[in-house]
Amino acid sequence: MQKFSKAAIVLAVTGALALTACGSGRTEPSATDAAPAPSDSTSAAASEAPAAGFPQDAVIGVSLPQKTSENWVLAEGLFTDGLKQAGYNGIVQFANGGVTEQQNQISAMITKGAKVIAVGAIDGSQLSTQLKEAKDQGVIVIAYERLLTGSPDVDFYVTFDNYKIGQLQGQALLEGLAKLKGDAPYNVELLAGSPDDSNAAFFFDGAMSVLQPKIDDGTLKVLSGQTEYKQVVTPGWTAKNAQNRMDAILAANYQNEDLDGILSPNDNLARAALTAAQSAGKTGDHWPVATGLDSEVESVKWVAQGKQYSTIYKDTRAVVAKTIELIGDAQQGKPMEPNDTETYNNGVKVVPSYLITPILVTKDNVAEVYVDDPNLGPVVKEALKG
């Protein structure tokens, strides 16, 4: 696995990452209508960003959402250091006060003369006014990690392959159940992310492309009956909301039944759901097979210890590095080259995208995956000692 140090962030501005995307050629996720199928009139072959270039010391804005996961906090530091080392005048901000604060921050970045603004949106549907303002001023807009929806004024999208992430989570749940729980049928419950985050729908649709056939044939039983996206979302991605919902489901449906598995879209919610299961006495010989995402420190420990079955490694260093590389292309007047021009329809246009491949992590490969990660490598070693 390639190792990314802080210095590598700058090197990545002028060199392509050795990462490829997957999942090309699939149909659009349809269960939630999160991404309408593209037509000839909306498809895009390349970035529509201006090709005039701008000064090396230009203002570059990065607007990040609330601090709901460790990866967002890591991104803040990587962007701050990487933009500075690359010679840009970076403005990197969190919008912990909510959507209105993010709207105001983006407007302020435009006023300060930003040439590029990368936006990790709290709610990607609530920024159309600011995006038009940016477009009118010639600002290049990059959607970072979350799709900006309902606006034509989005030039590029940089993310991991979010539909593929969901597929990996669905596959991990089935594999873990067969490995740890014996023969089917299996009792499972489903969690999805926050409905104001467009990624949540892609995660869920990807997972359900794997799991729905197994629900239909009786391999999986959802005793709560809650299988629709709108029934299983977790507002704000908050652990409290997930744990409260799981507490209620367990009390109503699992007094005399085992809970075998939990589809969770990220690590924070996985730990919350598993905590509810533990409180309800449903951990037994094996904890319920639970999926996750983000490789948060505590969940990486739990995967190594066998409490949480899987997580997914989205190397924040890689996606920040790619974003800075694309900014470098724009600064030199070069087009920002996508590797996907079909998947991410934001309701108005298909946004040219660069998708980075996620990595599924279980106890079987946890040491190998994080061996070169300076933060998680030592965490795994310590957890495996126990």
N, C-alpha and C positions, 0 to 999 in steps of 0.2 A: 504494500500500500504506500502511496506517495505521502511523504511527510511535508506539511505546510507549517513553516515557522512564520513569524511576523515579517521577516525579510522576504519570504516567498510571496507575500501579498503584493509587494512592489514588483517583484520579478514577473508575477502573473499578469501585470498590466501590458507587458510587451510580448508575452508568450502564451500560447494556448494551453489550457489545462488538459491533462491526459485523462479526460473524463468523457464518456459518451452517454447519450440518453437512450432510454428504452421505451417500449410501448407504442412505437409508431405503427400507423395503419389501423388502429383500433377505431371503433365507433365512439361517438361522443357519449359521456355519461348522460343517462336519461331519467333516472329515478327521481331526481329532484329538479329537473329543468335548470340546473346550474349553468349549463353551457349549451345553448342552442346550437344545432348542427350548422356548420358554415355553409354558405352558398358561394357561387362564383363571384358574386358582387362584393362579398365581405372577406374572402380569403386574401392572405398577404404572403408574398414571396420573400420579402426582406424588410428590414427596418425602414420606416418612413421618416426617420429623424433627419434633420438638415445635415448637409455634408460640407458646410463651410468651415468647420473647425472653430476653435476659440483659444485664448491664451492659456498657457500651462498653469498660470497662477490663478485661474478663474475660481469663482465661488461655486462649490458643489454642495448641494443640500441633500441630507439624508433624514427623512422623517420616519421614525419608527413608532410602533404602537405602544400600548401599555406593556409593562414588564410581566407578561404572563408565563414566560418560560425562560430557562437559563440561556437558550440560544439567542434570544433577543438581546440579552445583556452582553453576551459575548460579541454579538454583531456590532454593538455600539463601540466597544473598544477597538475592534478590528477596523472598522470604518475610520474612526478617529485617527488611528496610527497610520493606516494604509494611505489615506488621502493626503495626510501631511507628508509622509515619506515620498509620495509621488509628486509632490510640489503643488498640490491644489490647496485652496483656501476652503477647508471643509467646515460645514455646519451640520452637526449630528445631534439630533434631538429626539427624546421620547415624548409622546403625547399621553402622559399618565392621567391627565385631566379629562380625557375623552375625545370624542369626535370634533367638537367645537375647537378644542385646543389644537388638534392636528390641522384643521382647516386654517386657523390663524397662523400656525407655524409655517405652513406651505406658502401662504400669501406673503409672509414676512421674508421668506427665502427669495421669492420672486422680486420683491421690492429691493432686496440687497443685491440683485443682479446675478442670481444663480444661473449658470448655463445648463446644468443638469440637476434634476431632482429625482432621487430614488425614494420611492414611497412604499413602506411596509404598512399597509392601511389597517386601521382599527375596523372600519367598515368601508369596503371598497366601492360601495354604491353611493357614498355620501360626499364625494369629493369632485363631482363634475364641474362645479363652478370654479374651483381652484385650478383644475386641470385645463379648463378653457382659458383661464387667465394666464396660465403658464404657456400654453400654445400661442396665444396672442403676442406674448413677449419673446417668442422664439426659443423657449426653454425645452430641452429634451426631457421627457418623462419616462422613467424606468419603473415599472412595477416590480418591487422586490419582495419575493416570497409569497405575496398575496395578490391576486388579480384585482386590478382596478376595473370596475364594471360600469356599464351604462354610459360610457363616454368614448367618443372617437379620438380623444386627445391623449392617447397612450401610445408611446413609440415602441416599447419593448417590455418583455417580461422575463425575469430571471428567477428560476425556482428549481426545486427538485421535481421529479416526475410524480405529481401528487396522486394521479389515478393509479399509477404503479404501486405507490406506497400502500394504498388501500388494498390492492390485489395481494401484496406481500402479507399484509395483516390478516386477510382472510385465509390465505394458505397456511400461515403460521398457526392460526387458531385450529384449523383442521388437523394439521400435523401434530400439534401438541396434544390435542384430545386423543388421537389414536395412540400416541406414544405413552401418555401418562394415565389415561382413564379407561383403557380397554375398549371393549366393543360398544358400538352405538346402540341405542340413541343417546345423545348428549343434551343436557339442559344448559342453554346458554342465554345470556342477555346482551343487548346491544347498546353501545354508547356512540354518540356522534359529537362533533365539536360545536362551536358557537355558530348560530345561524347567520350572523353578520360577517362571518369569515368565509369567503368563497372556497377556500381550501377544504373546509369541513365537508362540503358536498362531494367534492372529488374523492376524498378519502373514503367516505361512506359508499359512494357508488362503486368505487373500485373493489371494496371489500364485498359488497353485496353481489357483484358479478361472480364471485366465487362461492359465497355462502347461500344465496337464494335457492339455487338448485338443491342444496342439501337440506334446506328448510322445507322445500316442496316435497322431497321424497321421504321426509321423516327422520333423516339422520340427525338433524338438529331440531330441538324443541325449544321454543321461546315461551315459557310458561306465563309471562306477563302479557303476551299477545302484542307487545309493542315492537313492531318491526319496520314501521314507516319512519322516514327521516325526521319528519316534524314531531314524531312522538319521542324520539331518542336524543334530540339535540341537547347541548349543555350550554346555556347562555353564559357568555363571558369566559368560556373555557375554565370555569372556576371549580376547584376540587370540592368545595362545599356543596355546590349544586349537584355534582355527580354523586357524592356520597349520600346526600339526602334522598335523591331519587333511588339509588340502589338500596338504601335502608328500607324505603317504602315497598319496593318490589319484593325484597326478601321477606319482609313481614307478611305480605299479602299472599305470596305464592310458594314460599319455600320452607314452610314450617316442617313439612315431612318429606321434602325433596332435596336432593343434592344440587348444588350449582357447580356445573362442570367447567364452564368457560365464560369469558367476558371479551367481547370485541370492544377494545378501547382505541380511540384515534390518537392518543398521545400518552406519555408517561405520567403526567400529572393526574389525569383522570383515571388511569390504570391503578395507581397507588390508592386513590380515593375509593375506587370500587372494591379493591382487594381489602382495604381497611374495613369497609362495611361488611364484606364477607367474613372476615376474621371475627368481627364483633358479633356476627350472627351465628358463629360456630360452624362455618361452612368451609373451613380450610382442611380439616380432616388429615388423611395421610398425605394428600397433595393439595397445594393451593389450587384454586381454579386457574385454568389456563388463560392468561390475560396477555393481550397484545399491547404494544405501545409505540411511541415515536419520540424522537428528539435526543435520546441517549443522555437523559438527565442523570446527574451523579448518583442520586439515591436509587434510581431505577436500574442503572448499570450494576450497582451493588446487588440489587434484588435479582437481576437476571443471573449474575454469577452465583448467587446463593440458592437459586431455584424457586424463589418466591414469585417473581414475574417471569412468564415464559419467554417473552420476546420484547425487543425494542427495535427501532430502526435508526441507523446512523446517518444523520444528515450533517455532514461536516460543514459547519458554518464558515470555516476558513475558506473552503472551496467556493461557496456561493458568493461570499464577499469578494474574494479574489477575482472571480469572473465578472462581477459587477464593475469593479475598478478597471479591469481590462477593457470592458465595453466602453466605459467612460473615456479611457485612453484612445480607443478607436475614434470616438466622436470628436475628441479634442484635436485629433490629427485630420479630421475631415473624412474619415473612412466610414463606410456603412457598418452598422452593428449586425453581425452575421448570426442568424438564428439556426437552430438545428430542429425546430418544429414550427410549422406554419399551418397546422391543421387543428390542434387540440383546443386551444384556449380562446373561445368565442366569448367576448365580454358582454354580449347582447346587442352590440352595435357593429363590432368588427372582430375579426380574428387577429389577435395580437401576436406578432412575431415573438418567438420565445426561445430561450436557451434552457434546456432541461438537463439537470445533473442527476445521475443515477444514485438512488438510495441503496443502502445495504441492510439486509435483514440480519439481526443479531439474536442468537440464542445462547444458552450455556455452552453449547457445543463449539461455538466459534468466537466467544466473547473475548478470549485472550488474544486471539489472532487479529481480530478487527481493530482493536484499540492499541496494538503494540506500539505504534508510532505516535499516538496521541499524547501530548505532554501532560494533559490534565487527567484523562480517563485511563491511560495505561497504568499508572500507579494505583488508581482506585481499584482496578480489576485485580491486580496482583495481591493487594491487601485483602480484598473480599474473598478471593480463592483460598487464601490461607486458612480462613475460618471454616 
